[in-house]
Amino acid sequence: MEHTTAPSVRRGHPLFARFYARVSPAMDKGGVTEHRRALLASATGRVLEVGAGAGANFAHYPPQVTEVVAVEPEPLLRALAERAAADAGVPVVVRDGVAEHLAARTPTSMPWWPA
Ligand SMILES: C[S@@+](CC[C@H](N)C(=O)[O-])C[C@H]1O[C@@H](n2cnc3c(N)ncnc32)[C@H](O)[C@@H]1O
């Protein structure tokens, strides 16, 4: 049976968000930052980051990245990601959204969707 609508997905996870926002910086200091750098070093052009969290990746995109569209459904983490976007070395736009709905939308209904 063909699905014509995307599934409903819970967006707010306040306990997880507060926990992750608190432990993530310590994890980064403990070595995760090196993984972020290695993962993102070869990224180029326009990037779609799904599940951006608090935006901890943003500072590690190399200059050959021309734009990052970062999708984050959780409100607290998205607010932190918006702050991180302002300090990123490359242009980053942060949007509310979930992975499950991205494929169901068209560029017309998502003007910010990478062409
Ligand atoms: C483990 S965190 C990782 C965050 C970030 N990528 C990082 O490296 O710090 C996973 C993130 O995915 C988000 N997420 C969970 N389900 C999602 C979905 N269905 N679509 C998009 N993002 C989702 C969560 O809100 C959370 O911010």
The ligand as a Tripos MOL2 file, in Angstrom:
@<TRIPOS>MOLECULE
LIG
   27    29     1     0     0
SMALL
NO_CHARGES

@<TRIPOS>ATOM
      1 C1         22.1340   12.1380   19.3860 C.3       1 LIG1
      2 S1         21.5020   13.6970   18.8670 S.3       1 LIG1
      3 C2         22.8260   14.2220   17.7910 C.3       1 LIG1
      4 C3         22.8050   15.7180   17.5660 C.3       1 LIG1
      5 C4         23.9360   16.2810   16.6750 C.3       1 LIG1
      6 N1         23.8970   15.7090   15.3240 N.3       1 LIG1
      7 C5         25.2750   16.0750   17.2920 C.2       1 LIG1
      8 O1         26.1320   15.4580   16.6570 O.co2     1 LIG1
      9 O2         25.5120   16.5510   18.3990 O.co2     1 LIG1
     10 C6         20.2290   13.2180   17.6680 C.3       1 LIG1
     11 C7         19.4060   14.3960   17.1790 C.3       1 LIG1
     12 O3         18.4520   13.9490   16.2070 O.3       1 LIG1
     13 C8         17.2190   14.5820   16.4460 C.3       1 LIG1
     14 N2         16.1580   13.7260   15.9050 N.ar      1 LIG1
     15 C9         15.5420   12.6810   16.5100 C.ar      1 LIG1
     16 N3         14.5980   12.1500   15.7160 N.ar      1 LIG1
     17 C10        14.6250   12.8630   14.5560 C.ar      1 LIG1
     18 C11        13.8820   12.7930   13.3500 C.ar      1 LIG1
     19 N4         12.9310   11.8900   13.1830 N.pl3     1 LIG1
     20 N5         14.1740   13.6830   12.3640 N.ar      1 LIG1
     21 C12        15.1490   14.6150   12.5410 C.ar      1 LIG1
     22 N6         15.8820   14.7290   13.6750 N.ar      1 LIG1
     23 C13        15.6300   13.8630   14.6740 C.ar      1 LIG1
     24 C14        17.1550   14.7430   17.9460 C.3       1 LIG1
     25 O4         16.2480   15.7750   18.3380 O.3       1 LIG1
     26 C15        18.5970   15.0420   18.2790 C.3       1 LIG1
     27 O5         18.8450   16.4270   18.2620 O.3       1 LIG1
@<TRIPOS>BOND
     1     1     2 1
     2     2     3 1
     3     2    10 1
     4     3     4 1
     5     4     5 1
     6     5     6 1
     7     5     7 1
     8     7     8 2
     9     7     9 1
    10    10    11 1
    11    11    12 1
    12    11    26 1
    13    12    13 1
    14    13    14 1
    15    13    24 1
    16    14    15 ar
    17    14    23 ar
    18    15    16 ar
    19    16    17 ar
    20    17    18 ar
    21    17    23 ar
    22    18    19 1
    23    18    20 ar
    24    20    21 ar
    25    21    22 ar
    26    22    23 ar
    27    24    25 1
    28    24    26 1
    29    26    27 1
@<TRIPOS>SUBSTRUCTURE
     1 LIG1         1 GROUP 0 **** ****
